Amino acid sequence: MSLLKTVLENGGFAVTAEMAPPKGYDVSHPLEVAELLRGKVHGINVTDMQSACLKASGLGLCIHLKQMGLEPILQITGRDRNRMGILGDVLSAASFGIDTVLALTGDHPVVGDCRETKPVYDLDSVGILAMLSKMEQEGCDCGGNPLSSVPTLFKGATVTPVYEPLPLQIHKLRRKVEAGAQYIQTQGIFDTESLKRFLDAVDRADIHVPIMAGIIPLKSAAMGKFMNENVPGIAVPDAQLQALENVKASGGKPSELGMTLAADLIGEIKAQSLCCGVHIMAIGAEKNVPAILRQAGME
């Protein structure tokens, strides 16, 4: 059974981290970093060609993690596969005991590094969730044909808390939950007030699903500014950008302040019981996750 599901159903504070497969086939470094996360997180999301940039298969790295005794979360986008390809990968993952998935629509190839690629988008995130739910309920494939064995999955989706108009994001969340999403990981948030506003809107909409707050440790003010300008739904506060600038100007390490800011935010979320857990997106600095959790008082 999914460890993440067990923690969330038992009312625990869940922690997941995220990592990308290599741009190549040598997985030694990701596996070394993953070992540092052993016992620190309840699941490791493996991205599916994030930002539409070519990487090794997420399924491949998930299998490696599972064979190490870790808990992979298979991210699945609709960008690169039709419904047959998606379901085939899910069934293959299940044969290795990988039962936790996260459904995404996926960034368009024009923003990535293989821009002549033709997207598929046979299904979006809601369609993927609905197909997997139907498979579980009816024991059939995407064409309605019976399967000889049917996995039980723990299905997740994403949401963007800092989004205008917010009602549109709440509507998308409702559709994902109705299609079968059993947990939610949010886009990165940087303060508890924006998270509270979103969670209040979810409560008013009478939507009930475990929500994990997305945490992005900033490495520099430039990183925060870039995300503000280029990543929809990201809003790094000016005060944090200025603090990172000040550290750099004084000869310090902005990345260390970014880790502290992330740790403080995790601590606040947990202390105030705002949501069911956190999802840490360290973006290439996964080795820092244990230190962030330690600073947050999570060890």
C-alpha positions as CSV (number, residue, x, y, z in Angstrom):
1,M,0.0,0.0,0.0
2,S,1.1,3.6,-0.7
3,L,3.0,5.0,2.3
4,L,1.8,8.5,1.4
5,K,-1.8,7.2,1.5
6,T,-1.2,5.5,4.9
7,V,0.2,8.7,6.4
8,L,-2.6,10.9,5.1
9,E,-5.4,8.6,6.0
10,N,-4.0,8.3,9.6
11,G,-3.9,12.1,10.0
12,G,-0.1,12.4,9.9
13,F,1.8,15.3,8.4
14,A,3.1,14.0,5.1
15,V,6.3,15.1,3.4
16,T,7.2,14.4,-0.2
17,A,10.2,15.6,-2.3
18,E,10.7,15.8,-6.0
19,M,13.5,14.9,-8.3
20,A,14.1,14.6,-12.1
21,P,15.6,11.8,-14.0
22,P,18.9,12.6,-15.7
23,K,19.4,14.0,-19.1
24,G,21.1,10.8,-20.2
25,Y,20.9,7.2,-18.8
26,D,23.3,7.3,-15.9
27,V,21.1,7.4,-12.8
28,S,23.9,7.1,-10.2
29,H,23.6,10.7,-9.0
30,P,19.8,10.7,-8.6
31,L,20.0,7.5,-6.7
32,E,22.8,8.8,-4.4
33,V,20.6,11.9,-3.6
34,A,17.5,9.7,-3.1
35,E,19.4,7.7,-0.5
36,L,19.8,10.9,1.5
37,L,16.0,11.1,1.6
38,R,15.5,7.6,3.1
39,G,13.4,7.9,6.2
40,K,13.0,11.6,5.7
41,V,10.0,11.7,3.3
42,H,6.9,9.6,2.6
43,G,7.3,9.7,-1.2
44,I,9.6,10.9,-4.0
45,N,7.9,12.4,-7.0
46,V,9.7,11.6,-10.2
47,T,9.0,14.3,-12.8
48,D,7.8,13.5,-16.3
49,M,10.0,15.6,-18.6
50,Q,9.3,18.7,-16.5
51,S,9.1,22.0,-18.4
52,A,8.9,19.9,-21.6
53,C,12.6,19.2,-21.4
54,L,13.8,15.8,-22.5
55,K,15.0,13.5,-19.7
56,A,15.1,9.8,-19.2
57,S,11.8,8.1,-18.5
58,G,10.3,8.8,-15.1
59,L,9.1,5.3,-15.0
60,G,12.7,4.0,-15.2
61,L,13.8,6.1,-12.2
62,C,10.7,5.1,-10.3
63,I,11.6,1.4,-10.8
64,H,15.2,2.1,-9.5
65,L,13.8,3.9,-6.4
66,K,11.4,1.1,-5.7
67,Q,14.2,-1.5,-6.0
68,M,16.1,0.5,-3.4
69,G,13.2,0.2,-1.0
70,L,12.1,3.8,-1.4
71,E,8.6,5.2,-2.2
72,P,8.4,6.6,-5.7
73,I,5.5,8.7,-7.0
74,L,5.0,8.4,-10.7
75,Q,4.2,11.7,-12.4
76,I,2.2,11.2,-15.6
77,T,1.6,13.9,-18.2
78,G,-0.8,13.8,-21.1
79,R,1.6,15.7,-23.3
80,D,3.7,12.8,-24.6
81,R,1.4,9.8,-24.6
82,N,-2.1,8.9,-25.7
83,R,-4.4,7.0,-23.3
84,M,-3.0,3.6,-24.3
85,G,0.6,4.7,-23.6
86,I,-0.4,6.2,-20.2
87,L,-2.3,3.1,-19.1
88,G,0.5,0.9,-20.3
89,D,3.0,2.7,-18.2
90,V,0.7,2.7,-15.2
91,L,0.2,-1.1,-15.5
92,S,4.0,-1.6,-15.9
93,A,4.6,0.5,-12.8
94,A,2.1,-1.5,-10.9
95,S,4.0,-4.7,-11.8
96,F,6.9,-3.3,-9.8
97,G,4.7,-2.3,-6.8
98,I,4.5,1.4,-7.8
99,D,1.0,2.4,-6.8
100,T,1.2,6.2,-6.2
101,V,0.7,8.5,-9.2
102,L,0.3,12.2,-9.9
103,A,-1.7,13.2,-13.0
104,L,-0.6,16.3,-14.9
105,T,-1.5,17.9,-18.3
106,G,2.1,18.8,-19.0
107,D,3.8,21.9,-20.4
108,H,3.6,22.4,-24.2
109,P,6.8,21.4,-26.1
110,V,7.2,25.0,-27.3
111,V,8.5,26.0,-23.9
112,G,11.0,23.1,-23.8
113,D,14.2,22.0,-25.4
114,C,12.9,19.9,-28.2
115,R,10.5,22.4,-29.7
116,E,9.7,20.6,-32.9
117,T,8.1,17.8,-30.9
118,K,4.4,17.3,-31.6
119,P,2.3,17.1,-28.4
120,V,-0.3,14.4,-27.9
121,Y,-2.7,15.7,-25.2
122,D,-5.2,12.9,-25.8
123,L,-6.1,13.3,-22.1
124,D,-5.5,16.2,-19.7
125,S,-5.0,15.7,-16.0
126,V,-8.7,15.3,-15.4
127,G,-9.0,12.8,-18.2
128,I,-6.1,10.7,-16.9
129,L,-7.6,10.6,-13.4
130,A,-11.0,9.6,-14.8
131,M,-9.5,6.8,-16.9
132,L,-7.6,5.4,-14.0
133,S,-10.7,5.6,-11.8
134,K,-12.8,3.8,-14.4
135,M,-10.1,1.1,-14.7
136,E,-10.2,0.5,-10.9
137,Q,-13.9,0.5,-10.7
138,E,-14.8,-1.6,-13.8
139,G,-11.6,-3.6,-14.2
140,C,-11.2,-2.5,-17.8
141,D,-8.8,-0.8,-20.1
142,C,-9.3,2.5,-22.0
143,G,-11.3,0.7,-24.6
144,G,-13.6,-1.0,-22.1
145,N,-11.8,-4.4,-22.5
146,P,-11.4,-6.5,-19.3
147,L,-7.9,-6.6,-17.7
148,S,-6.5,-9.8,-16.2
149,S,-5.3,-7.9,-13.2
150,V,-6.2,-4.4,-11.9
151,P,-4.0,-2.3,-9.7
152,T,-5.3,-0.2,-6.8
153,L,-3.7,3.3,-7.1
154,F,-3.4,6.3,-4.9
155,K,-4.1,9.1,-7.4
156,G,-3.0,12.7,-7.0
157,A,-3.2,16.0,-8.9
158,T,-1.9,19.6,-8.6
159,V,-3.4,23.0,-8.0
160,T,-2.2,26.6,-8.1
161,P,-3.2,28.5,-4.9
162,V,-2.0,31.9,-6.1
163,Y,-4.1,32.3,-9.2
164,E,-6.5,34.8,-10.5
165,P,-9.4,34.4,-10.9
166,L,-9.3,32.0,-7.9
167,P,-12.8,30.6,-8.6
168,L,-11.4,29.1,-11.9
169,Q,-8.7,27.2,-9.9
170,I,-11.3,26.0,-7.4
171,H,-13.4,24.8,-10.3
172,K,-10.4,22.9,-11.7
173,L,-9.7,21.4,-8.3
174,R,-13.3,20.2,-8.0
175,R,-13.1,18.5,-11.4
176,K,-9.9,16.7,-10.4
177,V,-11.4,15.5,-7.1
178,E,-14.6,14.3,-8.9
179,A,-12.4,12.5,-11.4
180,G,-10.7,10.6,-8.6
181,A,-7.9,12.7,-7.1
182,Q,-7.2,11.5,-3.6
183,Y,-4.5,14.0,-2.7
184,I,-3.3,17.3,-4.0
185,Q,0.1,18.9,-4.2
186,T,0.2,22.6,-4.8
187,Q,2.4,24.8,-6.9
188,G,5.0,26.6,-4.8
189,I,3.8,29.0,-2.1
190,F,6.0,31.4,-0.1
191,D,3.8,32.7,2.8
192,T,1.1,31.3,4.9
193,E,-1.4,34.1,4.2
194,S,-1.7,33.1,0.5
195,L,-2.1,29.5,1.5
196,K,-4.8,30.4,4.1
197,R,-6.8,32.4,1.5
198,F,-6.7,29.4,-0.9
199,L,-7.6,26.8,1.8
200,D,-10.5,29.1,3.0
201,A,-11.8,29.1,-0.6
202,V,-11.5,25.3,-0.8
203,D,-13.5,25.0,2.5
204,R,-16.2,27.4,1.2
205,A,-16.5,25.3,-1.9
206,D,-17.0,22.2,0.3
207,I,-14.2,20.3,-1.4
208,H,-12.7,17.6,0.8
209,V,-9.3,16.3,-0.2
210,P,-5.9,16.2,1.6
211,I,-3.8,19.1,0.4
212,M,0.0,19.3,0.6
213,A,1.6,22.8,0.3
214,G,4.3,23.1,-2.4
215,I,7.6,24.5,-1.0
216,I,10.4,25.8,-3.3
217,P,13.7,26.7,-1.5
218,L,15.0,29.8,-3.3
219,K,18.6,29.8,-4.4
220,S,18.8,33.5,-5.2
221,A,16.8,36.6,-5.7
222,A,17.4,36.1,-9.5
223,M,15.6,32.7,-9.2
224,G,12.7,34.3,-7.4
225,K,12.4,37.1,-9.9
226,F,12.6,34.7,-12.9
227,M,9.8,32.6,-11.4
228,N,7.6,35.7,-10.7
229,E,8.0,36.7,-14.4
230,N,7.8,33.4,-16.1
231,V,5.9,30.8,-14.0
232,P,2.2,31.4,-13.7
233,G,0.9,31.1,-10.2
234,I,4.3,31.9,-8.5
235,A,4.4,35.0,-6.3
236,V,7.6,35.4,-4.3
237,P,7.1,38.3,-1.9
238,D,9.3,41.4,-2.5
239,A,10.6,41.3,1.1
240,Q,12.0,37.8,0.5
241,L,13.6,38.9,-2.8
242,Q,15.2,41.9,-1.0
243,A,16.5,39.8,1.8
244,L,18.1,37.4,-0.7
245,E,19.7,40.5,-2.5
246,N,21.0,41.8,0.9
247,V,22.6,38.5,1.7
248,K,24.4,38.4,-1.6
249,A,25.5,42.0,-1.3
250,S,27.0,41.3,2.1
251,G,29.0,38.3,0.8
252,G,26.7,35.6,2.3
253,K,25.0,32.7,0.6
254,P,21.5,33.4,-0.6
255,S,20.8,29.7,-1.0
256,E,21.3,29.2,2.8
257,L,18.7,32.0,3.5
258,G,16.4,30.3,0.9
259,M,16.7,27.0,2.9
260,T,15.9,28.9,6.1
261,L,12.9,30.6,4.6
262,A,11.6,27.2,3.3
263,A,12.2,25.6,6.7
264,D,10.4,28.4,8.6
265,L,7.4,28.1,6.2
266,I,7.2,24.4,6.7
267,G,7.4,24.9,10.5
268,E,4.6,27.5,10.4
269,I,2.3,25.3,8.2
270,K,2.8,22.3,10.6
271,A,2.5,24.3,13.8
272,Q,-0.7,25.9,12.6
273,S,-2.1,22.7,11.1
274,L,-2.9,24.5,8.0
275,C,-2.9,21.5,5.7
276,C,-1.9,17.8,5.6
277,G,1.7,18.1,4.6
278,V,4.3,19.7,2.3
279,H,5.8,18.8,-1.1
280,I,9.4,20.1,-1.4
281,M,10.5,21.0,-4.9
282,A,14.3,21.7,-4.5
283,I,14.9,21.9,-8.3
284,G,18.3,20.2,-8.5
285,A,19.2,20.7,-4.9
286,E,17.5,17.7,-3.4
287,K,20.5,17.0,-1.2
288,N,19.4,20.0,0.9
289,V,16.0,18.5,1.7
290,P,17.2,16.7,4.9
291,A,18.8,19.9,6.2
292,I,15.6,21.9,5.5
293,L,13.5,19.4,7.3
294,R,15.9,19.4,10.2
295,Q,15.7,23.2,10.4
296,A,11.9,22.9,10.3
297,G,12.0,20.6,13.3
298,M,10.8,17.7,11.4
299,E,13.5,15.2,12.6
